[in-house]
């Protein structure tokens, strides 16, 4: 079972982005809009592949956001990424483990911002058999190679996997590879769909 981190196991950073936008007089979803421009080669994509360091991203994102009329430092965006734990998703991961199934966390992250920091987060991350990080392997969701690496590391075929993510763009290539996919819009919705998929899966 494959779980995204932010927006699935943790609350979505998009909520933090929107709060920052409201507090600073920026248009709603402004930061997401900047990240959506040239999504394979923009500053955010390069940061998640570890092609930019923190200073490089700070400058590059500032320049990209300025094109849209509001300069936002990349360091501000990185600081907004931390989310809170969804307890119901932790319970779901524990249920998956009780069923004897392998688990992995698939996360697009940035250098020096490992998801395994902080005691509560560390406890959650310890539930996974593996953690696949874009900044470590040098590819990111939705690049198909990311999912291939995850399967190789777990020793499973895509058809054996259920993958939960909050972004459709990340689910599309996984589904094309044969994975069962669940788009997460809330913790309870995701848990219900996951349990339905598990209960309907062959032994």
N, C-alpha and C positions, 0 to 999 in steps of 0.2 A: 504494500500500500504506500502510495507516494503522496506526500503532503507539502504544499507550499507553506511558507512561514508567515510573512506579513499578509494579512487579509484572510488567512485561514486559521492557523494555530494562534496567531496574534491578531489583534484588531488591525484594520487597514490603515496604512500611513496616509491614505487619501483623506481621511477624516482630519488628520493633523494638518495636511496641506490646506484644506478648506478653512480651518480655523485660523491659520496664519493669514490666508487671503482676506478673510473677513476683518481681522484685526488691523490689517495694513492697507485696506482700501483697494485690494486687487480684485480683478474679475474672478468669479467663481470658476474653479478648475483651471486657473491660469497655469499653475505649475505642471499639471498633467498635460496641458496643451503644449507646453514647451517640450516635454518629454516625448510627446507623440510625433513631433516633427523629425523626419529622418530617423526613425526609431532604431535602425540598425547601426547608425554611425554617429549619432549625436553624443553630446558629452555624457549623458547618463549611461548609454550603452557602453561607451568606452571605459567609464569608471567601473561598471560591473564586470567587465572583462579584464580589469586591472591594467588597462592601457593608459590610464591617467592616474596620478596620485591625487591626494587631497587638494593640494595647491593648484594643480592643473585643472581639476574639476571646478574648483571655486571660481577660477577665472573664466573657463570655457562656458560654464552654465550661465554665469553673469552676462557674458557676451551674447549667448543665444537668447536669453530672456529679454535682453535689451532690444532685440530685433522686434519683439512683440510689444514693446512700449513700456516695459517695467523691468528694471535691472534687479534681479534677485541673486544674491551670492549663493554659490553652490554649497558653501559651508552651512548656510541656513537650511537648505533642503536636507542635507545629511542629518542634521540635528533633529529633524522632524520625523525620522524614520522609526524610532522606537515605538512599539505598541504594547498593549497590555494583553495578558494571557486570556484566552477563551477557555474557561474551565470545561465546558461541554466538549470541546475538541480534544482536550487532554484525556478526558474520560473515554472518548471514542478511540484514541490511539491505544489506550490501555486495553480496551475491548479487543482491538485488532490483535494485540500481542497475546491476549489470553486464547485467541483462536489459533495461535501458533503460526501466524503470518508475519513475514518480514515487513519492516517499515523503513522508510527513508524520508528525509526532509530535503526538498529540492528548492533551493533559494538563490535568487539573484541578489547578491550582496556586494559590499565594497571592501577594499583592503582596509585592514585595521578596524573593521566593524563586524567581527565574527558574531554569529547568532548565539554563540555559546558563552556569553559573558553575563554575569549577574547570577546570583544563587537560584532564583526562581526559574529563569530562562534555562540555566544549566540543568536543572532537574528535569525540565521538559525535554531538552535536547538529548538527555541520557536515555529517553525512551526509544529513540531511533536506532536502528541497526547501522545506519550510515547517514551522513549529512553531505550532500553534494552542493558545493558553493561555486557560483560563477567566477568569483574573484580568485579561486584556487585553480580551477580547471581551465580557465581561459575561454570558455564559451558560456552562453547565457540562454535562458528561455527567451524566445521560442525557437532557438536554433535546434534542429533535430538532433544534432550530435550530443547536446546536453542530455536528452532523454536516453539516447543510446548508452552513454556513459553510466547513467543511473542504473539501467538494466544490467549492464555488464558487471557493475560493482556488487549488485545484489544477486547476480546469477539467475536472473529470471528473464522470461520473454515478455515483450510488451502486452501480449494478449492476456497475460496473467495479472496485469496491474490495474489498479484503480487509482486515478490521479485526481486530486482535489486542488483547484486553484481558483482565485477570484477573478482572473482575467481570461476572457475568451480567447484572446490572441495566443495565450500560453497553452490553452487546452487543444486548440485546433491541430497542431502537428502531433501531439500525443494521441489524439483520437485517430488521426490518419495512420499512425503506426500500429493501431489495434488496441490501444488502451481504452478501458472504460473511464469516462471523464465526468466529473461533477463540478459544475460552476457554483462557487460558494457566494451566496448573497447574505447569509447570516449563519451563525453557529447552529441553531436548532435545525434550520433547513438542510445544512450540510450533513449533520449527524443522521437525520432521518433518511436522506438519500443514500448515505454510505451504508447504513444498516440494511436498507432494502436491497442494495446491490450485493452485500455480503450474504444475506440470507437467501438470495436467489442464485448465488454462484454454486457451481457444482463442487462436490467434495474432492 
